Amino acid sequence: MRVSDTFPVRDGLFAIVEGGTPLLITGRCNDCARLHFPQQSTCPYCAATTVTQELLDGEASLWTWTSVLREPPGYRGPVPFGFGVVELEAGIRIVTRLTESDPRQLTAGMPMRLVVDDLHTDDEGRVVQTYAFAPVTDMGVPPDTDPPGADGEAG
Ligand SMILES: [Zn+2]
């Protein structure tokens, strides 16, 4: 367990369930039933003040993306990093960090999955973590790496 030496960049964004799977902490309005992220005490759509927390699994598809080349103010993590919008299976789109920083490796609609990403180490030596979305191809199946004319069979 690395729980003691890591902490989220901000409380209330994601939760880690048994087995290490991250879930997004969203809010569902009891009035208009719309989801929002991050969870707020007031519905951003209808201003109702009755919001129920809902943990969503991180299956999503990529909507739009870019690569951030320079550190935004206050940012202490590595650059470049990917940044974009994904659409969760539950139907909401959220702004998120992406683990893939090369825009050429990303395509609209590609399957993405929620992960927890190490951002930087703070002054007290703790690893600050945030949520991010990773192309599903990054997890297990290697991306299509088949350069034309590569015939280097070893052994
Ligand atoms: Zn509402």
Backbone and ligand atoms as CSV (ligand in chain L), in Angstrom:
chain,resi,resn,atom,element,x,y,z
A,1,MET,N,N,0.847,-1.200,0.000
A,1,MET,CA,C,0.000,0.000,0.000
A,1,MET,C,C,0.877,1.243,0.000
A,2,ARG,N,N,0.515,2.212,-0.836
A,2,ARG,CA,C,1.257,3.458,-0.885
A,2,ARG,C,C,0.400,4.605,-0.371
A,3,VAL,N,N,-0.670,4.234,0.304
A,3,VAL,CA,C,-1.650,5.242,0.683
A,3,VAL,C,C,-1.051,6.318,1.579
A,4,SER,N,N,-0.143,5.911,2.475
A,4,SER,CA,C,0.351,6.871,3.456
A,4,SER,C,C,1.250,7.934,2.840
A,5,ASP,N,N,1.904,7.627,1.727
A,5,ASP,CA,C,2.817,8.626,1.180
A,5,ASP,C,C,2.303,9.240,-0.118
A,6,THR,N,N,1.021,9.100,-0.362
A,6,THR,CA,C,0.431,9.785,-1.506
A,6,THR,C,C,-0.817,10.518,-1.039
A,7,PHE,N,N,-1.180,11.547,-1.758
A,7,PHE,CA,C,-2.462,12.170,-1.474
A,7,PHE,C,C,-2.972,12.889,-2.710
A,8,PRO,N,N,-4.288,13.014,-2.813
A,8,PRO,CA,C,-4.859,13.624,-4.018
A,8,PRO,C,C,-4.573,15.110,-4.079
A,9,VAL,N,N,-4.426,15.609,-5.294
A,9,VAL,CA,C,-4.149,17.028,-5.509
A,9,VAL,C,C,-5.282,17.872,-4.934
A,10,ARG,N,N,-6.467,17.308,-4.890
A,10,ARG,CA,C,-7.620,17.984,-4.321
A,10,ARG,C,C,-8.575,16.918,-3.829
A,11,ASP,N,N,-9.174,17.133,-2.665
A,11,ASP,CA,C,-10.122,16.150,-2.153
A,11,ASP,C,C,-11.391,16.135,-2.993
A,12,GLY,N,N,-12.028,14.974,-3.029
A,12,GLY,CA,C,-13.353,14.908,-3.627
A,12,GLY,C,C,-13.404,14.697,-5.119
A,13,LEU,N,N,-12.267,14.377,-5.737
A,13,LEU,CA,C,-12.272,14.163,-7.177
A,13,LEU,C,C,-12.435,12.699,-7.543
A,14,PHE,N,N,-11.678,11.854,-6.823
A,14,PHE,CA,C,-11.745,10.439,-7.130
A,14,PHE,C,C,-11.592,9.635,-5.854
A,15,ALA,N,N,-12.034,8.382,-5.922
A,15,ALA,CA,C,-11.923,7.475,-4.789
A,15,ALA,C,C,-11.307,6.180,-5.294
A,16,ILE,N,N,-10.547,5.528,-4.423
A,16,ILE,CA,C,-9.946,4.254,-4.792
A,16,ILE,C,C,-10.717,3.163,-4.059
A,17,VAL,N,N,-11.284,2.236,-4.818
A,17,VAL,CA,C,-12.020,1.154,-4.180
A,17,VAL,C,C,-11.129,-0.073,-4.060
A,18,GLU,N,N,-11.656,-1.082,-3.410
A,18,GLU,CA,C,-10.939,-2.328,-3.188
A,18,GLU,C,C,-10.374,-2.842,-4.516
A,19,GLY,N,N,-9.112,-3.251,-4.479
A,19,GLY,CA,C,-8.487,-3.721,-5.693
A,19,GLY,C,C,-7.753,-2.614,-6.430
A,20,GLY,N,N,-7.856,-1.395,-5.910
A,20,GLY,CA,C,-7.094,-0.297,-6.486
A,20,GLY,C,C,-7.761,0.413,-7.644
A,21,THR,N,N,-9.008,0.068,-7.929
A,21,THR,CA,C,-9.694,0.705,-9.044
A,21,THR,C,C,-10.140,2.118,-8.666
A,22,PRO,N,N,-9.757,3.114,-9.467
A,22,PRO,CA,C,-10.232,4.468,-9.169
A,22,PRO,C,C,-11.639,4.702,-9.712
A,23,LEU,N,N,-12.413,5.466,-8.970
A,23,LEU,CA,C,-13.751,5.867,-9.402
A,23,LEU,C,C,-13.849,7.381,-9.306
A,24,LEU,N,N,-14.625,7.960,-10.203
A,24,LEU,CA,C,-14.837,9.404,-10.162
A,24,LEU,C,C,-15.968,9.738,-9.209
A,25,ILE,N,N,-15.765,10.775,-8.418
A,25,ILE,CA,C,-16.816,11.217,-7.495
A,25,ILE,C,C,-17.651,12.283,-8.205
A,26,THR,N,N,-18.835,11.884,-8.625
A,26,THR,CA,C,-19.722,12.827,-9.297
A,26,THR,C,C,-20.931,13.087,-8.406
A,27,GLY,N,N,-21.708,14.060,-8.789
A,27,GLY,CA,C,-22.934,14.356,-8.069
A,27,GLY,C,C,-24.124,14.236,-9.005
A,28,ARG,N,N,-25.215,13.654,-8.511
A,28,ARG,CA,C,-26.437,13.617,-9.309
A,28,ARG,C,C,-27.508,14.440,-8.604
A,29,CYS,N,N,-28.079,15.336,-9.353
A,29,CYS,CA,C,-29.098,16.214,-8.804
A,29,CYS,C,C,-30.377,15.427,-8.514
A,30,ASN,N,N,-30.896,15.590,-7.317
A,30,ASN,CA,C,-32.131,14.893,-6.973
A,30,ASN,C,C,-33.339,15.510,-7.673
A,31,ASP,N,N,-33.150,16.708,-8.189
A,31,ASP,CA,C,-34.249,17.421,-8.824
A,31,ASP,C,C,-34.308,17.143,-10.320
A,32,CYS,N,N,-33.233,17.508,-11.039
A,32,CYS,CA,C,-33.250,17.361,-12.499
A,32,CYS,C,C,-32.546,16.087,-12.952
A,33,ALA,N,N,-31.909,15.358,-12.023
A,33,ALA,CA,C,-31.297,14.051,-12.282
A,33,ALA,C,C,-30.047,14.114,-13.154
A,34,ARG,N,N,-29.537,15.331,-13.400
A,34,ARG,CA,C,-28.324,15.416,-14.221
A,34,ARG,C,C,-27.089,15.189,-13.350
A,35,LEU,N,N,-26.067,14.609,-13.994
A,35,LEU,CA,C,-24.790,14.360,-13.323
A,35,LEU,C,C,-23.865,15.555,-13.520
A,36,HIS,N,N,-23.006,15.792,-12.540
A,36,HIS,CA,C,-21.955,16.781,-12.727
A,36,HIS,C,C,-20.685,16.316,-12.019
A,37,PHE,N,N,-19.580,16.862,-12.456
A,37,PHE,CA,C,-18.274,16.528,-11.893
A,37,PHE,C,C,-17.403,17.772,-11.919
A,38,PRO,N,N,-16.634,18.041,-10.861
A,38,PRO,CA,C,-16.671,17.390,-9.547
A,38,PRO,C,C,-18.007,17.640,-8.836
A,39,GLN,N,N,-18.283,16.783,-7.860
A,39,GLN,CA,C,-19.529,16.925,-7.116
A,39,GLN,C,C,-19.576,18.273,-6.396
A,40,GLN,N,N,-20.703,18.942,-6.514
A,40,GLN,CA,C,-20.913,20.201,-5.802
A,40,GLN,C,C,-22.138,20.064,-4.915
A,41,SER,N,N,-22.279,20.985,-3.994
A,41,SER,CA,C,-23.434,20.911,-3.104
A,41,SER,C,C,-24.685,21.478,-3.770
A,42,THR,N,N,-24.461,22.261,-4.840
A,42,THR,CA,C,-25.578,22.836,-5.581
A,42,THR,C,C,-25.496,22.367,-7.022
A,43,CYS,N,N,-26.620,21.946,-7.588
A,43,CYS,CA,C,-26.626,21.487,-8.979
A,43,CYS,C,C,-26.257,22.650,-9.911
A,44,PRO,N,N,-25.232,22.451,-10.785
A,44,PRO,CA,C,-24.832,23.544,-11.675
A,44,PRO,C,C,-25.853,23.826,-12.777
A,45,TYR,N,N,-26.829,22.933,-12.953
A,45,TYR,CA,C,-27.805,23.114,-14.042
A,45,TYR,C,C,-29.086,23.779,-13.570
A,46,CYS,N,N,-29.558,23.389,-12.380
A,46,CYS,CA,C,-30.845,23.925,-11.939
A,46,CYS,C,C,-30.777,24.556,-10.556
A,47,ALA,N,N,-29.593,24.573,-9.954
A,47,ALA,CA,C,-29.368,25.231,-8.667
A,47,ALA,C,C,-30.073,24.557,-7.494
A,48,ALA,N,N,-30.588,23.355,-7.711
A,48,ALA,CA,C,-31.160,22.615,-6.585
A,48,ALA,C,C,-30.054,22.311,-5.587
A,49,THR,N,N,-30.408,22.223,-4.329
A,49,THR,CA,C,-29.386,22.004,-3.303
A,49,THR,C,C,-29.418,20.578,-2.770
A,50,THR,N,N,-30.102,19.700,-3.470
A,50,THR,CA,C,-30.117,18.299,-3.067
A,50,THR,C,C,-29.381,17.479,-4.125
A,51,VAL,N,N,-28.129,17.170,-3.808
A,51,VAL,CA,C,-27.263,16.449,-4.720
A,51,VAL,C,C,-26.797,15.178,-4.030
A,52,THR,N,N,-26.874,14.057,-4.725
A,52,THR,CA,C,-26.437,12.783,-4.164
A,52,THR,C,C,-25.133,12.361,-4.824
A,53,GLN,N,N,-24.176,11.960,-3.985
A,53,GLN,CA,C,-22.899,11.507,-4.530
A,53,GLN,C,C,-23.064,10.213,-5.306
A,54,GLU,N,N,-22.414,10.141,-6.453
A,54,GLU,CA,C,-22.462,8.931,-7.265
A,54,GLU,C,C,-21.043,8.620,-7.733
A,55,LEU,N,N,-20.566,7.405,-7.457
A,55,LEU,CA,C,-19.229,7.000,-7.893
A,55,LEU,C,C,-19.355,6.331,-9.249
A,56,LEU,N,N,-18.633,6.880,-10.219
A,56,LEU,CA,C,-18.712,6.345,-11.576
A,56,LEU,C,C,-17.430,5.627,-11.937
A,57,ASP,N,N,-17.569,4.511,-12.631
A,57,ASP,CA,C,-16.347,3.876,-13.116
A,57,ASP,C,C,-15.827,4.691,-14.297
A,58,GLY,N,N,-14.566,4.515,-14.569
A,58,GLY,CA,C,-13.887,5.426,-15.479
A,58,GLY,C,C,-13.820,4.976,-16.918
A,59,GLU,N,N,-14.893,4.375,-17.433
A,59,GLU,CA,C,-14.916,4.022,-18.842
A,59,GLU,C,C,-15.414,5.239,-19.619
A,60,ALA,N,N,-14.652,5.620,-20.635
A,60,ALA,CA,C,-14.983,6.848,-21.349
A,60,ALA,C,C,-14.493,6.754,-22.784
A,61,SER,N,N,-14.870,7.739,-23.583
A,61,SER,CA,C,-14.296,7.856,-24.913
A,61,SER,C,C,-13.764,9.273,-25.085
A,62,LEU,N,N,-12.760,9.382,-25.934
A,62,LEU,CA,C,-12.074,10.669,-26.078
A,62,LEU,C,C,-12.894,11.606,-26.945
A,63,TRP,N,N,-13.037,12.833,-26.473
A,63,TRP,CA,C,-13.853,13.825,-27.181
A,63,TRP,C,C,-12.945,14.843,-27.875
A,64,THR,N,N,-12.079,15.484,-27.128
A,64,THR,CA,C,-11.136,16.425,-27.724
A,64,THR,C,C,-9.889,16.457,-26.852
A,65,TRP,N,N,-8.785,16.915,-27.420
A,65,TRP,CA,C,-7.525,16.827,-26.678
A,65,TRP,C,C,-6.508,17.797,-27.238
A,66,THR,N,N,-5.501,18.050,-26.422
A,66,THR,CA,C,-4.374,18.868,-26.840
A,66,THR,C,C,-3.168,18.451,-26.023
A,67,SER,N,N,-2.045,19.061,-26.321
A,67,SER,CA,C,-0.843,18.810,-25.548
A,67,SER,C,C,-0.398,20.118,-24.918
A,68,VAL,N,N,-0.187,20.094,-23.605
A,68,VAL,CA,C,0.260,21.297,-22.900
A,68,VAL,C,C,1.784,21.239,-22.817
A,69,LEU,N,N,2.428,22.238,-23.437
A,69,LEU,CA,C,3.889,22.206,-23.568
A,69,LEU,C,C,4.613,22.954,-22.460
A,70,ARG,N,N,3.937,23.943,-21.861
A,70,ARG,CA,C,4.570,24.738,-20.808
A,70,ARG,C,C,3.758,24.643,-19.543
A,71,GLU,N,N,4.425,24.737,-18.403
A,71,GLU,CA,C,3.744,24.621,-17.120
A,71,GLU,C,C,2.733,25.743,-16.925
A,72,PRO,N,N,1.479,25.398,-16.665
A,72,PRO,CA,C,0.527,26.439,-16.249
A,72,PRO,C,C,0.961,26.996,-14.888
A,73,PRO,N,N,0.496,28.214,-14.533
A,73,PRO,CA,C,0.867,28.802,-13.242
A,73,PRO,C,C,0.563,27.853,-12.077
A,74,GLY,N,N,1.541,27.639,-11.227
A,74,GLY,CA,C,1.341,26.806,-10.053
A,74,GLY,C,C,1.501,25.320,-10.299
A,75,TYR,N,N,1.637,24.946,-11.551
A,75,TYR,CA,C,1.739,23.536,-11.888
A,75,TYR,C,C,3.168,23.053,-11.684
A,76,ARG,N,N,3.328,21.890,-11.030
A,76,ARG,CA,C,4.671,21.395,-10.730
A,76,ARG,C,C,4.944,20.030,-11.320
A,77,GLY,N,N,4.056,19.563,-12.147
A,77,GLY,CA,C,4.234,18.249,-12.748
A,77,GLY,C,C,5.058,18.317,-14.021
A,78,PRO,N,N,5.206,17.172,-14.657
A,78,PRO,CA,C,5.992,17.130,-15.890
A,78,PRO,C,C,5.251,17.762,-17.063
A,79,VAL,N,N,6.013,18.274,-18.018
A,79,VAL,CA,C,5.475,18.717,-19.301
A,79,VAL,C,C,6.289,18.046,-20.399
A,80,PRO,N,N,5.761,17.839,-21.594
A,80,PRO,CA,C,4.360,18.135,-21.920
A,80,PRO,C,C,3.419,17.109,-21.296
A,81,PHE,N,N,2.152,17.491,-21.190
A,81,PHE,CA,C,1.159,16.521,-20.770
A,81,PHE,C,C,-0.104,16.702,-21.598
A,82,GLY,N,N,-0.841,15.626,-21.696
A,82,GLY,CA,C,-2.082,15.663,-22.455
A,82,GLY,C,C,-3.196,16.256,-21.624
A,83,PHE,N,N,-4.124,16.903,-22.309
A,83,PHE,CA,C,-5.232,17.560,-21.634
A,83,PHE,C,C,-6.409,17.531,-22.591
A,84,GLY,N,N,-7.573,17.243,-22.079
A,84,GLY,CA,C,-8.691,17.172,-23.004
A,84,GLY,C,C,-10.018,16.941,-22.325
A,85,VAL,N,N,-10.962,16.484,-23.115
A,85,VAL,CA,C,-12.310,16.212,-22.644
A,85,VAL,C,C,-12.651,14.772,-23.024
A,86,VAL,N,N,-13.162,14.032,-22.049
A,86,VAL,CA,C,-13.646,12.686,-22.335
A,86,VAL,C,C,-15.132,12.623,-21.990
A,87,GLU,N,N,-15.818,11.726,-22.683
A,87,GLU,CA,C,-17.222,11.506,-22.389
A,87,GLU,C,C,-17.356,10.185,-21.659
A,88,LEU,N,N,-17.869,10.253,-20.449
A,88,LEU,CA,C,-18.074,9.041,-19.658
A,88,LEU,C,C,-19.244,8.254,-20.216
A,89,GLU,N,N,-19.246,6.951,-19.934
A,89,GLU,CA,C,-20.354,6.127,-20.403
A,89,GLU,C,C,-21.675,6.610,-19.820
A,90,ALA,N,N,-21.606,7.252,-18.657
A,90,ALA,CA,C,-22.820,7.779,-18.041
A,90,ALA,C,C,-23.343,9.013,-18.775
A,91,GLY,N,N,-22.582,9.517,-19.729
A,91,GLY,CA,C,-23.098,10.573,-20.578
A,91,GLY,C,C,-22.576,11.970,-20.307
A,92,ILE,N,N,-21.765,12.158,-19.262
A,92,ILE,CA,C,-21.245,13.512,-19.052
A,92,ILE,C,C,-19.833,13.614,-19.595
A,93,ARG,N,N,-19.505,14.830,-20.017
A,93,ARG,CA,C,-18.149,15.101,-20.496
A,93,ARG,C,C,-17.400,15.843,-19.415
A,94,ILE,N,N,-16.162,15.430,-19.211
A,94,ILE,CA,C,-15.365,16.091,-18.188
A,94,ILE,C,C,-14.003,16.481,-18.747
A,95,VAL,N,N,-13.491,17.570,-18.208
A,95,VAL,CA,C,-12.161,18.044,-18.553
A,95,VAL,C,C,-11.163,17.249,-17.731
A,96,THR,N,N,-10.112,16.793,-18.346
A,96,THR,CA,C,-9.203,15.904,-17.629
A,96,THR,C,C,-7.786,15.963,-18.185
A,97,ARG,N,N,-6.872,15.605,-17.333
A,97,ARG,CA,C,-5.505,15.324,-17.763
A,97,ARG,C,C,-5.525,14.012,-18.530
A,98,LEU,N,N,-4.650,13.879,-19.535
A,98,LEU,CA,C,-4.534,12.636,-20.295
A,98,LEU,C,C,-3.120,12.104,-20.124
A,99,THR,N,N,-2.972,10.796,-20.014
A,99,THR,CA,C,-1.627,10.249,-19.822
A,99,THR,C,C,-0.804,10.318,-21.099
A,100,GLU,N,N,-1.474,10.409,-22.235
A,100,GLU,CA,C,-0.760,10.486,-23.513
A,100,GLU,C,C,-0.542,11.948,-23.878
A,101,SER,N,N,0.717,12.351,-23.996
A,101,SER,CA,C,1.002,13.759,-24.268
A,101,SER,C,C,1.200,14.031,-25.753
A,102,ASP,N,N,1.284,12.986,-26.540
A,102,ASP,CA,C,1.488,13.166,-27.981
A,102,ASP,C,C,0.133,13.130,-28.682
A,103,PRO,N,N,-0.324,14.283,-29.193
A,103,PRO,CA,C,-1.656,14.337,-29.810
A,103,PRO,C,C,-1.812,13.363,-30.974
A,104,ARG,N,N,-0.710,13.014,-31.612
A,104,ARG,CA,C,-0.799,12.125,-32.773
A,104,ARG,C,C,-1.163,10.698,-32.382
A,105,GLN,N,N,-1.008,10.384,-31.092
A,105,GLN,CA,C,-1.341,9.040,-30.625
A,105,GLN,C,C,-2.820,8.911,-30.251
A,106,LEU,N,N,-3.552,10.008,-30.379
A,106,LEU,CA,C,-4.939,10.017,-29.917
A,106,LEU,C,C,-5.888,10.211,-31.091
A,107,THR,N,N,-7.048,9.588,-30.998
A,107,THR,CA,C,-8.060,9.755,-32.031
A,107,THR,C,C,-9.414,9.949,-31.371
A,108,ALA,N,N,-10.268,10.689,-32.043
A,108,ALA,CA,C,-11.596,10.971,-31.500
A,108,ALA,C,C,-12.359,9.672,-31.299
A,109,GLY,N,N,-12.978,9.556,-30.152
A,109,GLY,CA,C,-13.812,8.395,-29.882
A,109,GLY,C,C,-13.066,7.193,-29.344
A,110,MET,N,N,-11.744,7.275,-29.245
A,110,MET,CA,C,-11.003,6.105,-28.761
A,110,MET,C,C,-11.341,5.834,-27.299
A,111,PRO,N,N,-11.371,4.550,-26.928
A,111,PRO,CA,C,-11.715,4.223,-25.545
A,111,PRO,C,C,-10.640,4.678,-24.569
A,112,MET,N,N,-11.078,5.271,-23.481
A,112,MET,CA,C,-10.186,5.789,-22.448
A,112,MET,C,C,-10.631,5.230,-21.105
A,113,ARG,N,N,-9.700,5.184,-20.179
A,113,ARG,CA,C,-10.022,4.651,-18.852
A,113,ARG,C,C,-9.395,5.525,-17.778
A,114,LEU,N,N,-10.146,5.679,-16.691
A,114,LEU,CA,C,-9.663,6.476,-15.563
A,114,LEU,C,C,-8.474,5.798,-14.891
A,115,VAL,N,N,-7.446,6.581,-14.637
A,115,VAL,CA,C,-6.286,6.113,-13.878
A,115,VAL,C,C,-5.917,7.191,-12.867
A,116,VAL,N,N,-5.093,6.816,-11.915
A,116,VAL,CA,C,-4.538,7.797,-10.991
A,116,VAL,C,C,-3.098,8.040,-11.403
A,117,ASP,N,N,-2.748,9.299,-11.581
A,117,ASP,CA,C,-1.468,9.680,-12.149
A,117,ASP,C,C,-0.657,10.454,-11.104
A,118,ASP,N,N,0.625,10.103,-10.963
A,118,ASP,CA,C,1.499,10.865,-10.077
A,118,ASP,C,C,1.822,12.206,-10.722
A,119,LEU,N,N,1.624,13.276,-9.972
A,119,LEU,CA,C,1.786,14.616,-10.531
A,119,LEU,C,C,3.159,15.193,-10.196
A,120,HIS,N,N,3.456,15.243,-8.924
A,120,HIS,CA,C,4.763,15.725,-8.479
A,120,HIS,C,C,4.943,15.317,-7.026
A,121,THR,N,N,6.151,15.523,-6.510
A,121,THR,CA,C,6.414,15.272,-5.099
A,121,THR,C,C,6.446,16.615,-4.390
A,122,ASP,N,N,5.665,16.729,-3.323
A,122,ASP,CA,C,5.588,18.022,-2.651
A,122,ASP,C,C,6.751,18.227,-1.683
A,123,ASP,N,N,6.751,19.365,-1.003
A,123,ASP,CA,C,7.874,19.722,-0.129
A,123,ASP,C,C,8.035,18.766,1.042
A,124,GLU,N,N,6.967,18.035,1.364
A,124,GLU,CA,C,7.051,17.065,2.454
A,124,GLU,C,C,7.335,15.655,1.947
A,125,GLY,N,N,7.658,15.550,0.671
A,125,GLY,CA,C,8.038,14.269,0.119
A,125,GLY,C,C,6.878,13.363,-0.247
A,126,ARG,N,N,5.688,13.914,-0.219
A,126,ARG,CA,C,4.538,13.099,-0.581
A,126,ARG,C,C,4.284,13.198,-2.087
A,127,VAL,N,N,3.841,12.070,-2.653
A,127,VAL,CA,C,3.516,12.055,-4.066
A,127,VAL,C,C,2.089,12.577,-4.245
A,128,VAL,N,N,1.978,13.677,-4.936
A,128,VAL,CA,C,0.670,14.268,-5.190
A,128,VAL,C,C,0.076,13.606,-6.429
A,129,GLN,N,N,-1.158,13.128,-6.278
A,129,GLN,CA,C,-1.775,12.392,-7.373
A,129,GLN,C,C,-3.022,13.097,-7.885
A,130,THR,N,N,-3.323,12.865,-9.125
A,130,THR,CA,C,-4.550,13.385,-9.698
A,130,THR,C,C,-5.172,12.317,-10.582
A,131,TYR,N,N,-6.389,12.578,-10.996
A,131,TYR,CA,C,-7.008,11.643,-11.926
A,131,TYR,C,C,-6.563,12.005,-13.337
A,132,ALA,N,N,-6.564,11.009,-14.186
A,132,ALA,CA,C,-6.229,11.216,-15.592
A,132,ALA,C,C,-6.928,10.119,-16.376
A,133,PHE,N,N,-6.975,10.302,-17.673
A,133,PHE,CA,C,-7.520,9.245,-18.515
A,133,PHE,C,C,-6.430,8.749,-19.443
A,134,ALA,N,N,-6.375,7.423,-19.584
A,134,ALA,CA,C,-5.364,6.784,-20.409
A,134,ALA,C,C,-6.048,6.045,-21.550
A,135,PRO,N,N,-5.441,6.067,-22.730
A,135,PRO,CA,C,-5.978,5.233,-23.806
A,135,PRO,C,C,-5.992,3.784,-23.352
A,136,VAL,N,N,-7.075,3.074,-23.621
A,136,VAL,CA,C,-7.172,1.692,-23.179
A,136,VAL,C,C,-6.079,0.852,-23.823
A,137,THR,N,N,-5.602,1.263,-24.995
A,137,THR,CA,C,-4.528,0.527,-25.660
A,137,THR,C,C,-3.231,0.572,-24.867
A,138,ASP,N,N,-3.110,1.532,-23.950
A,138,ASP,CA,C,-1.907,1.624,-23.132
A,138,ASP,C,C,-1.839,0.538,-22.066
A,139,MET,N,N,-2.952,-0.132,-21.840
A,139,MET,CA,C,-3.003,-1.077,-20.739
A,139,MET,C,C,-3.094,-2.498,-21.278
A,140,GLY,N,N,-1.982,-3.092,-21.527
A,140,GLY,CA,C,-1.990,-4.463,-21.999
A,140,GLY,C,C,-1.610,-4.528,-23.456
A,141,VAL,N,N,-2.540,-4.239,-24.321
A,141,VAL,CA,C,-2.251,-4.317,-25.741
A,141,VAL,C,C,-1.392,-3.124,-26.153
A,142,PRO,N,N,-0.201,-3.383,-26.704
A,142,PRO,CA,C,0.624,-2.252,-27.118
A,142,PRO,C,C,-0.020,-1.514,-28.296
A,143,PRO,N,N,0.230,-0.213,-28.381
A,143,PRO,CA,C,-0.320,0.525,-29.521
A,143,PRO,C,C,0.259,0.004,-30.821
A,144,ASP,N,N,-0.408,0.296,-31.899
A,144,ASP,CA,C,-0.007,-0.203,-33.211
A,144,ASP,C,C,1.341,0.374,-33.609
A,145,THR,N,N,2.395,-0.394,-33.324
A,145,THR,CA,C,3.729,0.053,-33.708
A,145,THR,C,C,4.239,-0.837,-34.814
A,146,ASP,N,N,4.028,-0.422,-36.014
A,146,ASP,CA,C,4.402,-1.225,-37.170
A,146,ASP,C,C,4.972,-0.305,-38.241
A,147,PRO,N,N,6.179,0.217,-37.970
A,147,PRO,CA,C,6.738,1.169,-38.937
A,147,PRO,C,C,6.944,0.512,-40.287
A,148,PRO,N,N,6.667,1.238,-41.355
A,148,PRO,CA,C,6.818,0.663,-42.697
A,148,PRO,C,C,8.258,0.255,-42.949
A,149,GLY,N,N,8.430,-0.914,-43.484
A,149,GLY,CA,C,9.749,-1.386,-43.854
A,149,GLY,C,C,10.577,-1.910,-42.705
A,150,ALA,N,N,9.973,-2.111,-41.534
A,150,ALA,CA,C,10.733,-2.637,-40.407
A,150,ALA,C,C,10.769,-4.162,-40.493
A,151,ASP,N,N,11.923,-4.682,-40.741
A,151,ASP,CA,C,12.054,-6.129,-40.917
A,151,ASP,C,C,13.042,-6.733,-39.942
A,152,GLY,N,N,13.273,-6.072,-38.828
A,152,GLY,CA,C,14.323,-6.492,-37.926
A,152,GLY,C,C,13.956,-7.669,-37.041
A,153,GLU,N,N,13.799,-8.812,-37.620
A,153,GLU,CA,C,13.508,-10.009,-36.815
A,153,GLU,C,C,14.782,-10.459,-36.115
A,154,ALA,N,N,14.766,-10.488,-34.818
A,154,ALA,CA,C,15.943,-10.912,-34.068
A,154,ALA,C,C,15.805,-12.389,-33.670
A,155,GLY,N,N,16.783,-13.180,-33.996
A,155,GLY,CA,C,16.855,-14.567,-33.596
A,155,GLY,C,C,15.926,-15.403,-34.396
L,1,ZN,ZN,ZN,-30.406,19.906,-11.083
